Amino acid sequence: MIKKFIYLEWKAFTRSASFGKSVAMKIVIGFFMIYFSLLFIAGGVGVFYILKEMKLEPFETINKFLIYYFMFDLIIRLLLQAIPVLNIRPLLVLPFKKPTIVHFSLGKTALSFFNWIHALFFVPFSIVLVLEGYSLTGVILWNLAIIALIYINNFLNIILSNIDKLFVVFLAVVVSLAAAQYYKLFDITTFTKPVFQGFYNTSWIFLIPILLLAGLYAFTFEYFKNNLFLDAGLSKKEDIATTEDLSWLNQFGTLGTFLKNDIKLIKRNKRSKTTIVMSVVFLFYGLIFFGNMHQPPVMQIFAGIFVSGGFLFVFGQFVPSWDSSYYQLMMTQNIPYRGYITSKWWLIVIATLVSTILASFYLFYGWQTYLIIVVGAIYNIGVNSHLVLLGGAFTKTPIDLSNAGGAFGDKKAFNVNSMLLSLPKIFLPLILYWVGLHFGDKTIGLVLVAGAGVLGFIFKDKVFSLIEKRYKIEKYSTISAYKQKN
């Protein structure tokens, strides 16, 4: 029976619209997979010796911070991991046993990238431990416990993925615990480190996560089996409709109409709500670079771009895919492309300004640091806002607004044009800032970056004409792409 399911899955894969992708895309994706795989392997091998040079006991240090590793893993899963599902509606009327259907559906998740990617770090790290004299038996037991915890996160993600506010809760918990430890108010690792260390030191503690995994799998199995009905677990959830008073936007005419639709879209759908959460996360991106003496000075403008441009990157890059479910209807109406594009631009601009204001806590590092963020915002408004809208003409991947996963898109959204347009978003301000640092000082670099943003704003109308022309050229291919479901 399982063999039959695998056959059906293979047919669904080979017959899907996404199967016939270009060879170039597959090569590029393969290259990046190999690159990051090697990066993880190198990290697994090198982290032991790096920690040793820092006068830290490598194994104990890793065990100390594993609690945060698994917390962040669960957050990333809730945000990005798509739950593999079997199209079980047709199977329910066929002589297939429900347990077999559920077992296969859950078993598919075991092959997820979010599960096996961890092995690229932990396996090399474990080999180094054994070579450095650690007990082989202890390392094996420790790995069994780690694998069990990874799959516990996998099944927790399956169960909890439908709770809209869960990501925010977990993020708040992790940030609170990290902040409490940083300011020496409460150190959760004091309690968790002995547990992870016990997986190695004790011959039976590793059984605890394995038993928890077995229990969680059984619970997940029973949950889905009991809801495996066309009129129950598979029925669509219906929410009570709510209305917002956005009539004040009517004064802006067509622009106001589009803005109202975008605001409602963001407030009412899982996927679009995720962009707000990610925009907040981007605000803290600068903490990695500002005040870090080990970072090259040129990377500060990189941080400034991302701190102020979170919404631009996670929302703007998918215009017009946000409207993919009704894009065909829009194209049958007498809707001016210029008004549509302008509304998206204003939404990005407003979000960038709000992010810049919220990032004012970086004044703690000094007004020069905050000035970098302001300059990054100017560049985002003047240049990057145009580039993401232009790139949207080539991004023809429909978005499922009810699915919170994939905040950064998926492989079907990749194309050469979008990739080329992404280069000036990041590298142009870095180059301009580097030129200023090389031939003058930081002030000249900031002036060059801000100047590029101002020029982009001055020539906005001409740029919009080019964007509008490209959208019209891509109109019918975009409509055709949005009809595809796979």
N, C-alpha and C positions, 0 to 999 in steps of 0.2 A: 504493500500500500504506500509506504514511504517512497519507494522507487517511482510510483505513479505520480506522486506529488512533485518529486524532483523533475520528472519529465514535463509536467504541466508548467512548472516555474521556468524551465528552460525555454519552452515554447513562448511563454509570455515575454521573456527577456528578448529573444531573437526577433519577435514580431513587433516589438515596441518601436515607437517613433524615434526613441533615443539611441537605438542600436546602430543605426547607420551613420555614426559620427565620422568626421574626417580622420584620416590616418594621422595628420599633423596634431590634432587635439589629443589623440591617444598617446602619441609619442611624448608630448609635453607633460601630460598628466603622469605618465609612467616615469618620466624624468624626475618630477617633483616627488613622487612616491619613493623612488630610490634615494633621492637626496635626503628627505626627512628620515627615511629608514636608517641611512648611514649616520645621520645626525644623532638619532636616538641611541644607536649602537655605540657611537663614539662617547656619548654621554654616560652610558652604562659602564664603559670601560674606564673612562677618565675621571669620573666623579670620586672614585675611591682614592686615587692619588692626589687629586686636587684638595680633598678634605684633609688628607694626611699632611700635605705641605702647609695647610692652615693650622697645623697642630691640633687637629680634631680627630677623634676616633671615628672613622668613616661609617662603620656599621651602626653604631649607636646614634650617630647624627642623622643618618637616613631614617632610622626607626623613630627618632624624635619628631620628625616633620611629616611622617607618612599620614598622619591624621588629616593634615591640610591637603596632602596629595589626593586622598580619596574624596575629600569634600569638594575640591575643585573639579575632580573627575565627574562627580555626580552633577554639579552645576553645568558643566560643559555638555554632558549628555542631555540634561533637561532642555538645554538651549539649542543644541545642534543635532543630536542624534535622531534620525527618523526611525520610527518603529517599523521593522519589516512586517508586513501583514500579508496574509494569503487571501486571495479573493474567494472568500468562503461562502458567499451567498449562493452561487450555483451548486456548491458541494452539499449544501444542507438538504437539497431535494434528491440527492443521489445516495446510494447505499454505502456511504463512508461513515465509519464510527467517529463520534465526536471526540473521544480521547485522542485518536490518531491525528485528527485535524489540529487540535490544540497543541499536541506534542510537536508536530512539525512546525507550526507557526512560532512556538517558543524556541525551538531548536535553531531556527534561522537566525535568531539574534546572537547565537554563540559565535557566528562567523563575522560579526560586525567589526568594522575597522576600529571602533572604540574599545573593543576587547583585546584583539591581538596586538595592537600597537604597543601595549604595555610590555609585552614580552621582549620587544626590541631593546628595552632598557633593563628590565630585571634579569633576563637570562645572561647577558654579558656581565652585569654587575655580580651575579651569583658565581659565575665562572672565576672572576677575579677574586672573590672571597675565598673560594676553595684553593686557588693557587697561592693565596697569601696565608694559608694555614688554618682557615676556619674549618670547622667540622662539616664534612660532606653531608652527614645525616641531618645535622641541624639546618644547613642551608636548604636541603630538599624540603624539610618540614616547613620551614619559613616560606618557601616558594608556594607550597600547597595552600598555605593560609592566605598568601597574597592573591593567588589566583581565585580563591573562593571569595575574597572581598571584592575583587574586580567584577565577578559575576553577580554578587549581591547588588552592587550598584546598577548592573545591567537590568536586573529584574525590578529593582526599586524604580528605575526610570520607566519601565513598562507600566507599572501600576500607577505611578504618580503623574504621568505625563499629561493627564487630562485636567489637572488642577492648575488653573491659570496663574494663581499668585504664588505658586510653589517656588519658582525660580527666585523671586524677590526675597522670599523668606530665607531660603538657603544662602543667598548672597549676603543678606543682612547678618545672618548667624556667623558666616565665615569672616566677614569684615570685622564684626564685633569681637570675635575671638582673637583675630590677628592683632587688632588695635589694643585689646586688653593685654596681650602678651608683649607687644612692642613697648607699651607704657608701664609694663611690670605691675599690672593690676591683677591679672589672673593668667596663669599659664596652664592651658589644657594639656600640653605635652607632658606635664609632670605625671598625669594619670594615664595617658595613652602610650607613652614610651615603654613602660614595663610590659604592657600587653604585647606590643609588637616584638619586643625583645624576648618575651616568653615563648613566642612561636619558634624561636631558635634554641633557647636554653632548655625548654621543657618538652618532653616527648609526647605529651597528650593535648596541650593547649591548642595546637593547630586544628584539632577536631571541632573546636567551638565554631569557627567561621564556616567550616564544611557542613556542620549540622544546621547552622543558620541558613546556609544556601539551600540545603535540601528542603528545609521547612518553607522557605520563601518561594521556592519553585513549586512546591505542592500547593501553597496558598494561591499563587498566580494561576496555576493549572485549574484549580477548582473554581476560581473566580471567572475565568474565561469560559470554562465548560458550562457553568451554570447560567451564563449569559449568552450562550451560543444559540440564539433564536432570532428569527427574522423580525419578530415583533417586540423584542426586548433589547438585548445587548447591542444589536446592530441598528436599532432605530436611531434616527437623528435626534440630537438634543434640541429642544425648542426653548428659547429664552424669551422672557417677557420684553417686549419692545419698549425702548425708552426714547425720549425726544430731548433735544437740546435747543435752547433758544439762541440761535445764531443769526437772528434776523438783522443784527447790526452790520453783518457783512454784505447785506443787499445793496448798500450804498456804493459798493465797488463794482456793481454790474456783473458781467460774465466772470470776471476774476473772483468776485465774492462767492459766486455759485460753486466754482471749482474748489475754492478754499473750504467751503462748508462740507463738501463731499469728502475732501481729504481729512478734515478734522474728525468727521464721523467715522471714516474708515479706520483711522488710527485708534479711536476710542473703543470700537466695537469688535475688533477682531484680534485673535491670538497673535498671529504673525506680526501684525503692525504694532501691537503693544510691545512686542519684543524689541522693536527699534528704539522705543523710549528707554527701556531698561539698558540697552547697549549704549545708548548715548550717555547715560549716567556713568556707566562703567568707563567709557572713554575719558571722562573728566579726570579720572585718577591715573591715566596713562602717564602723565608727566612726572609722577612720583618716582618712576623708574629712572628718569634722566636728570631732573632738576636736583641739584645738590649732590649729584653723584660725580665725584672727581675722576672716576675711571672712564667716564663716557667722553668721547671726542666732543669738543664744543659745537661742532656743526650739527650734532644730533639734537641740540636743543630746539632748533626750528622744526625738526621732525616731530618732536613732542608737541610743539605749539600747534602744528597742523592738525594733529590727531585729537588733542584736547578740545579744540573748538569745533572740529569737524566730524564728531561722532555720528550725528544724525545724517550729515551729508553722505557719509560713506555707507551707512547701513540702510538708509532709506532712498537716497538719491540715485544710487547705482541701479535700482530696480524700477525706475520710471521708464516706461509706462506699465511695467508688469503688475504693479499694484492694482491696476484697473483691468487686468486680463479677463476676469470673469464676465465683464460687460463691455469690453473694448469694441466688439463688433457692433453692439447697439450704439455706442458713442459715434462710431464712424458713419452710421446711417443718418445721424442728426447733422444739422447745420452748425457744427461746432468749429470755431476757428482754432487752428493749431497754435497760433501765437498766444491766444488766451489760455489754452491748456498748459503750454510750456511755462508761461509767465507765472501762473498760479503755483506750479511746482517750484519754480525758482524762489518765489517769495516765501513759500513754506520753508525751504532750505535756509534762506537768509534769516528768517525770524528764529529758527531753531539754532542757527550758528550764533546769533547775537545773545540768545538766552544762555547757551552753553558758555559763552565768553563771560557773561555776568556771573554765572554760577561758579566759574573757575577763579573768581576773585580771591579765593582762599590761598591761591599761590602767591599772593602778596606777602605771605609769611616768609617766602624765600627772597623777597625784595621786589621793588617796583620794576627792575630790569627783567626779572623772570616773567612777571605778568605782562610786560610790554611784548615779550616774545609771543605770548599767547594771543595778544591783540593783533599783532602783525600776522600771525598764522590765520586768524579769523578774516583779516582783510584779504589775504591771498585766497582763502576758501571762497569768500563771497565773489571776488573778482575773477578768479580763474577756475578753481575746482568746481564751483557750482555749474559753470558752463560745460565743463568736461564730463561731469556725471550725466547731465541731461543729453549731451551728444552721444555718450556711450550707451544710453538707454535705447537709442534707435537700433542698436545692434544686439541688445540683450532681449532675446525673444523667448524667455522661459516663463510660462504661466505660474502664478503664485497661488498656493492654496492658503487662503486667509485664515482658515480654521486650524491650521497646523502651525504651532509655535516653533517648530524645528527649522533648521536651515537659515538662521539669521544672516549668514554670510553667503547664502546662495548655494548652488550645487554645480556639479561638473557640466550640466547642460547649459548653464549660463556662460560658459567659457567660449570665447572666440577671439581670433587674432586682433580684430579691430578694437575690442574692449580692452585687451591686454595692452595694446600700443597706447591707447588713450589714458591708461592708468599710469604710465611712466611719468608724464609731466606733473601729475598730481603730487607726487612725492619727490621725484629727483630734481625737478626744476627749482623748487625753493631751496633744496639742499645745495645745488650748484651755485645759485645766486648768493646764498648766505656764505658759502665757502669762498667765493670770489671776494666778497666784502671783507671776510676775515683775513684773507691772504694778502690783499692789496691795501688794506686799511685797518679797520677794527670792527667790532661788533655792530656799531651804529651804522656803518656803511652797508653791512650785510642786511640789517633790518630794513634800511631804506630801499635797497634793491628788491627785496621780497615784497614789501608793502607797495612799492612802485609798480610791480607787475600786477598786483591786485587792483590798484587804482586804474591802470591802463585797461584791464579787463572790464572794469565797470564803465569806463568812458566809452568803450566800443561795444557795449552790451547789445545795442540794437542791431548792429551788423552781425555780431555773433549769433544772435537769436534768429536772424534771417537764414543763416547757414544751417542752424539746427532745425528750423522749421522745414527747410528744403529737404534735409536728410530724412526727417520723419515722413514726409510725403512720399519720398522714394521708397522707403521701407514699409509703407503702409500695408500693402497686401500680403507681403511675406510675413509681417508681424501678425496679421489677422489669421493667416494660415497656421502659424506656429502656435497661437493661443488655442486653436481647436484641438491640438494634440493633448492627450491625457497621459501619455507615457513617455 
